[in-house]
Amino acid sequence: MSVSEFHFYFKKMLRQARDAREMATDFPCFIKRKNIKVIEKIFINNKHFFKI
């Protein structure tokens, strides 16, 4: 593996880790209790639809 290939894959890995971290912060944590109904929210992030 050449140096330029290493830099390419290293940057790709960092970019994927950053995207995963950004997606994780967009998911709020809901505490399920008996008096709370099912909560549904739709997030639009990076052209993906996440439904929880």
DRENDOLO-731227 format. One record per atom (N, C-alpha, C): residue number from 1; residue in three letters; x, y, z; chain; atom name. Coordinates in Angstrom, 1 decimal. Example, Ala and Ser with C-alpha at 12.3 -4.5 7.8 and 13.67 -1.06 7.14 Angstrom:
DRENDOLO-731227
+-----+------+--------+--------+--------+-----+------+
| seq | type |     px |     py |     pz | mol | atom |
+-----+------+--------+--------+--------+-----+------+
|   1 |  ALA |   13.2 |   -5.7 |    7.8 |   A |    N |
|   1 |  ALA |   12.3 |   -4.5 |    7.8 |   A |   CA |
|   1 |  ALA |   13.2 |   -3.3 |    7.8 |   A |    C |
|   2 |  SER |   12.8 |   -2.2 |    7.1 |   A |    N |
|   2 |  SER |   13.7 |   -1.1 |    7.1 |   A |   CA |
|   2 |  SER |   12.9 |    0.0 |    7.9 |   A |    C |
+-----+------+--------+--------+--------+-----+------+
***
This chain:
DRENDOLO-731227
+-----+------+--------+--------+--------+-----+------+
| seq | type |     px |     py |     pz | mol | atom |
+-----+------+--------+--------+--------+-----+------+
|   1 |  MET |    0.9 |   -1.2 |    0.0 |   A |    N |
|   1 |  MET |    0.0 |    0.0 |    0.0 |   A |   CA |
|   1 |  MET |    0.9 |    1.2 |    0.0 |   A |    C |
|   2 |  SER |    0.6 |    2.1 |   -0.9 |   A |    N |
|   2 |  SER |    1.4 |    3.3 |   -1.0 |   A |   CA |
|   2 |  SER |    0.9 |    4.3 |    0.0 |   A |    C |
|   3 |  VAL |    1.7 |    5.4 |    0.2 |   A |    N |
|   3 |  VAL |    1.4 |    6.4 |    1.2 |   A |   CA |
|   3 |  VAL |    0.1 |    7.1 |    0.8 |   A |    C |
|   4 |  SER |   -0.1 |    7.4 |   -0.5 |   A |    N |
|   4 |  SER |   -1.4 |    8.1 |   -0.9 |   A |   CA |
|   4 |  SER |   -2.6 |    7.2 |   -0.7 |   A |    C |
|   5 |  GLU |   -2.4 |    5.9 |   -0.9 |   A |    N |
|   5 |  GLU |   -3.6 |    5.0 |   -0.6 |   A |   CA |
|   5 |  GLU |   -3.9 |    5.0 |    0.9 |   A |    C |
|   6 |  PHE |   -2.9 |    5.0 |    1.7 |   A |    N |
|   6 |  PHE |   -3.1 |    5.0 |    3.1 |   A |   CA |
|   6 |  PHE |   -3.8 |    6.3 |    3.5 |   A |    C |
|   7 |  HIS |   -3.4 |    7.4 |    3.0 |   A |    N |
|   7 |  HIS |   -4.1 |    8.7 |    3.3 |   A |   CA |
|   7 |  HIS |   -5.6 |    8.6 |    2.9 |   A |    C |
|   8 |  PHE |   -5.8 |    8.0 |    1.7 |   A |    N |
|   8 |  PHE |   -7.2 |    8.0 |    1.2 |   A |   CA |
|   8 |  PHE |   -8.1 |    7.1 |    2.1 |   A |    C |
|   9 |  TYR |   -7.6 |    5.9 |    2.5 |   A |    N |
|   9 |  TYR |   -8.4 |    5.1 |    3.3 |   A |   CA |
|   9 |  TYR |   -8.5 |    5.6 |    4.7 |   A |    C |
|  10 |  PHE |   -7.5 |    6.3 |    5.2 |   A |    N |
|  10 |  PHE |   -7.5 |    6.9 |    6.5 |   A |   CA |
|  10 |  PHE |   -8.6 |    8.0 |    6.6 |   A |    C |
|  11 |  LYS |   -8.6 |    8.9 |    5.6 |   A |    N |
|  11 |  LYS |   -9.6 |    9.9 |    5.5 |   A |   CA |
|  11 |  LYS |  -11.0 |    9.4 |    5.4 |   A |    C |
|  12 |  LYS |  -11.1 |    8.3 |    4.6 |   A |    N |
|  12 |  LYS |  -12.4 |    7.7 |    4.4 |   A |   CA |
|  12 |  LYS |  -12.9 |    7.1 |    5.7 |   A |    C |
|  13 |  MET |  -12.0 |    6.5 |    6.5 |   A |    N |
|  13 |  MET |  -12.4 |    5.9 |    7.8 |   A |   CA |
|  13 |  MET |  -12.8 |    7.1 |    8.8 |   A |    C |
|  14 |  LEU |  -12.1 |    8.2 |    8.8 |   A |    N |
|  14 |  LEU |  -12.5 |    9.3 |    9.6 |   A |   CA |
|  14 |  LEU |  -13.8 |    9.9 |    9.2 |   A |    C |
|  15 |  ARG |  -14.1 |   10.0 |    7.9 |   A |    N |
|  15 |  ARG |  -15.3 |   10.5 |    7.4 |   A |   CA |
|  15 |  ARG |  -16.5 |    9.6 |    7.9 |   A |    C |
|  16 |  GLN |  -16.3 |    8.3 |    7.8 |   A |    N |
|  16 |  GLN |  -17.4 |    7.4 |    8.2 |   A |   CA |
|  16 |  GLN |  -17.7 |    7.5 |    9.7 |   A |    C |
|  17 |  ALA |  -16.6 |    7.6 |   10.5 |   A |    N |
|  17 |  ALA |  -16.8 |    7.8 |   11.9 |   A |   CA |
|  17 |  ALA |  -17.5 |    9.1 |   12.3 |   A |    C |
|  18 |  ARG |  -17.2 |   10.1 |   11.5 |   A |    N |
|  18 |  ARG |  -17.8 |   11.4 |   11.8 |   A |   CA |
|  18 |  ARG |  -19.3 |   11.4 |   11.4 |   A |    C |
|  19 |  ASP |  -19.6 |   10.7 |   10.3 |   A |    N |
|  19 |  ASP |  -21.0 |   10.6 |    9.9 |   A |   CA |
|  19 |  ASP |  -21.8 |    9.8 |   10.9 |   A |    C |
|  20 |  ALA |  -21.2 |    8.7 |   11.4 |   A |    N |
|  20 |  ALA |  -21.9 |    7.9 |   12.4 |   A |   CA |
|  20 |  ALA |  -22.1 |    8.6 |   13.7 |   A |    C |
|  21 |  ARG |  -21.1 |    9.4 |   14.1 |   A |    N |
|  21 |  ARG |  -21.3 |   10.2 |   15.3 |   A |   CA |
|  21 |  ARG |  -22.4 |   11.3 |   15.1 |   A |    C |
|  22 |  GLU |  -22.5 |   11.9 |   14.0 |   A |    N |
|  22 |  GLU |  -23.5 |   12.9 |   13.7 |   A |   CA |
|  22 |  GLU |  -24.9 |   12.3 |   13.7 |   A |    C |
|  23 |  MET |  -25.0 |   11.1 |   13.2 |   A |    N |
|  23 |  MET |  -26.3 |   10.4 |   13.2 |   A |   CA |
|  23 |  MET |  -26.7 |   10.0 |   14.6 |   A |    C |
|  24 |  ALA |  -25.7 |    9.6 |   15.4 |   A |    N |
|  24 |  ALA |  -26.0 |    9.2 |   16.7 |   A |   CA |
|  24 |  ALA |  -26.6 |   10.3 |   17.6 |   A |    C |
|  25 |  THR |  -26.1 |   11.5 |   17.3 |   A |    N |
|  25 |  THR |  -26.5 |   12.7 |   18.1 |   A |   CA |
|  25 |  THR |  -27.9 |   13.1 |   17.7 |   A |    C |
|  26 |  ASP |  -28.4 |   12.7 |   16.5 |   A |    N |
|  26 |  ASP |  -29.7 |   13.1 |   16.0 |   A |   CA |
|  26 |  ASP |  -30.8 |   12.2 |   16.6 |   A |    C |
|  27 |  PHE |  -30.4 |   11.1 |   17.2 |   A |    N |
|  27 |  PHE |  -31.4 |   10.2 |   17.8 |   A |   CA |
|  27 |  PHE |  -31.6 |   10.5 |   19.3 |   A |    C |
|  28 |  PRO |  -32.7 |   11.2 |   19.6 |   A |    N |
|  28 |  PRO |  -32.9 |   11.4 |   21.1 |   A |   CA |
|  28 |  PRO |  -33.3 |   10.1 |   21.8 |   A |    C |
|  29 |  CYS |  -33.0 |   10.0 |   23.0 |   A |    N |
|  29 |  CYS |  -33.3 |    8.8 |   23.8 |   A |   CA |
|  29 |  CYS |  -34.6 |    9.0 |   24.5 |   A |    C |
|  30 |  PHE |  -35.6 |    8.2 |   24.2 |   A |    N |
|  30 |  PHE |  -36.9 |    8.2 |   24.8 |   A |   CA |
|  30 |  PHE |  -36.9 |    7.2 |   25.9 |   A |    C |
|  31 |  ILE |  -37.4 |    7.7 |   27.1 |   A |    N |
|  31 |  ILE |  -37.6 |    6.7 |   28.2 |   A |   CA |
|  31 |  ILE |  -39.0 |    6.2 |   28.2 |   A |    C |
|  32 |  LYS |  -39.2 |    4.9 |   28.0 |   A |    N |
|  32 |  LYS |  -40.5 |    4.4 |   27.9 |   A |   CA |
|  32 |  LYS |  -41.1 |    4.3 |   29.3 |   A |    C |
|  33 |  ARG |  -42.3 |    4.9 |   29.5 |   A |    N |
|  33 |  ARG |  -43.1 |    4.8 |   30.7 |   A |   CA |
|  33 |  ARG |  -44.5 |    4.4 |   30.4 |   A |    C |
|  34 |  LYS |  -45.2 |    3.9 |   31.4 |   A |    N |
|  34 |  LYS |  -46.6 |    3.5 |   31.1 |   A |   CA |
|  34 |  LYS |  -47.5 |    4.6 |   30.7 |   A |    C |
|  35 |  ASN |  -47.3 |    5.8 |   31.2 |   A |    N |
|  35 |  ASN |  -48.2 |    6.9 |   30.9 |   A |   CA |
|  35 |  ASN |  -47.8 |    7.7 |   29.6 |   A |    C |
|  36 |  ILE |  -46.7 |    7.2 |   29.0 |   A |    N |
|  36 |  ILE |  -46.3 |    7.9 |   27.7 |   A |   CA |
|  36 |  ILE |  -46.6 |    7.0 |   26.6 |   A |    C |
|  37 |  LYS |  -47.3 |    7.6 |   25.6 |   A |    N |
|  37 |  LYS |  -47.7 |    6.8 |   24.4 |   A |   CA |
|  37 |  LYS |  -46.5 |    6.6 |   23.5 |   A |    C |
|  38 |  VAL |  -46.6 |    5.8 |   22.5 |   A |    N |
|  38 |  VAL |  -45.5 |    5.6 |   21.6 |   A |   CA |
|  38 |  VAL |  -45.2 |    6.9 |   20.8 |   A |    C |
|  39 |  ILE |  -43.9 |    7.3 |   20.9 |   A |    N |
|  39 |  ILE |  -43.5 |    8.5 |   20.3 |   A |   CA |
|  39 |  ILE |  -42.8 |    8.2 |   18.9 |   A |    C |
|  40 |  GLU |  -43.3 |    8.8 |   17.9 |   A |    N |
|  40 |  GLU |  -42.7 |    8.6 |   16.6 |   A |   CA |
|  40 |  GLU |  -42.2 |    9.9 |   16.0 |   A |    C |
|  41 |  LYS |  -41.0 |   10.0 |   15.6 |   A |    N |
|  41 |  LYS |  -40.4 |   11.2 |   15.0 |   A |   CA |
|  41 |  LYS |  -39.7 |   10.7 |   13.7 |   A |    C |
|  42 |  ILE |  -39.7 |   11.6 |   12.7 |   A |    N |
|  42 |  ILE |  -39.0 |   11.3 |   11.5 |   A |   CA |
|  42 |  ILE |  -37.8 |   12.3 |   11.4 |   A |    C |
|  43 |  PHE |  -36.6 |   11.8 |   11.2 |   A |    N |
|  43 |  PHE |  -35.5 |   12.7 |   11.0 |   A |   CA |
|  43 |  PHE |  -35.0 |   12.6 |    9.6 |   A |    C |
|  44 |  ILE |  -34.7 |   13.8 |    9.0 |   A |    N |
|  44 |  ILE |  -34.1 |   13.8 |    7.7 |   A |   CA |
|  44 |  ILE |  -32.7 |   14.2 |    7.9 |   A |    C |
|  45 |  ASN |  -31.8 |   13.3 |    7.7 |   A |    N |
|  45 |  ASN |  -30.3 |   13.6 |    7.9 |   A |   CA |
|  45 |  ASN |  -29.5 |   12.9 |    6.8 |   A |    C |
|  46 |  ASN |  -28.7 |   13.7 |    6.1 |   A |    N |
|  46 |  ASN |  -27.9 |   13.2 |    5.0 |   A |   CA |
|  46 |  ASN |  -28.7 |   12.4 |    4.0 |   A |    C |
|  47 |  LYS |  -29.9 |   13.0 |    3.6 |   A |    N |
|  47 |  LYS |  -30.7 |   12.4 |    2.6 |   A |   CA |
|  47 |  LYS |  -31.2 |   11.0 |    3.0 |   A |    C |
|  48 |  HIS |  -31.2 |   10.7 |    4.2 |   A |    N |
|  48 |  HIS |  -31.7 |    9.4 |    4.7 |   A |   CA |
|  48 |  HIS |  -32.9 |    9.7 |    5.6 |   A |    C |
|  49 |  PHE |  -33.9 |    8.8 |    5.6 |   A |    N |
|  49 |  PHE |  -35.0 |    8.9 |    6.5 |   A |   CA |
|  49 |  PHE |  -34.9 |    7.9 |    7.6 |   A |    C |
|  50 |  PHE |  -34.9 |    8.5 |    8.8 |   A |    N |
|  50 |  PHE |  -34.8 |    7.6 |   10.0 |   A |   CA |
|  50 |  PHE |  -36.2 |    7.7 |   10.7 |   A |    C |
|  51 |  LYS |  -36.8 |    6.6 |   11.0 |   A |    N |
|  51 |  LYS |  -38.1 |    6.6 |   11.7 |   A |   CA |
|  51 |  LYS |  -37.9 |    5.8 |   13.0 |   A |    C |
|  52 |  ILE |  -38.2 |    6.4 |   14.1 |   A |    N |
|  52 |  ILE |  -38.1 |    5.7 |   15.4 |   A |   CA |
|  52 |  ILE |  -39.5 |    5.7 |   16.1 |   A |    C |
+-----+------+--------+--------+--------+-----+------+
***
